């Protein structure tokens, strides 16, 4: 059974993503909380860290 976590900054509107470190062994999985039965995006630890680093640096701000 996978453990999925939603950000504490997420609203209750259901428009969130969830992250799991045990959905795929050794990988980080991300899914749409509105559609939990759909496929998840799967990242290596390095890819996930690079993404988080970009978020922290505001590289994805619109």
N, C-alpha and C positions, 0 to 999 in steps of 0.2 A: 504494500500500500504506500503510495507516494504522499509525502508531506508537502503541501503547497502553502506558501506564505504570501500575503498581500501587504503592501506598504501600509504603515500606520498613517501615512499622509493621504491615503485613498479616501474618496468620498463614499457615501453609501449609495450612490447612483448606479453602481454596478459597472462603471466604465473604467475598469482597472486591469492590470496584468498581475499574474501570480508567478512566483518563482519557486522551483523545487531543486534541491541538491541531491535528491535520491530517486527521482523519476527514471533517470538513465544513469547507471553506475559510472562515476568519474566525470560526469557532465553536469551542466546547469541547464535546466529546462524552463522555458517561459511560455505561459499560455494566457489566452484571453479569458478573464473571469466570467464573461457573459456566455461563453461557449466552452465550458470545461471538457467536453467530450471531443472537441476538435483536436487535430494534431498540435503538438507543442513545438516551438522552435528550440533547438538544442545547440548549446555552445560548449566549447572547451573552456577550461578555467582561464586560460590566457585570453581568449576572445571576450569572455565575460568581464574580466578585469579591464581590458582595453575599452570596452563599452562604458563601464562605470567611471573610468578615468575621464572619458569624453563628457559624460554627464556632469561630473564635478567641475570640469573646465568650461561648462556651458557651450560646448561645441555643437549642440543640437538645438539650441534656442532658435526659434523662428523669428 
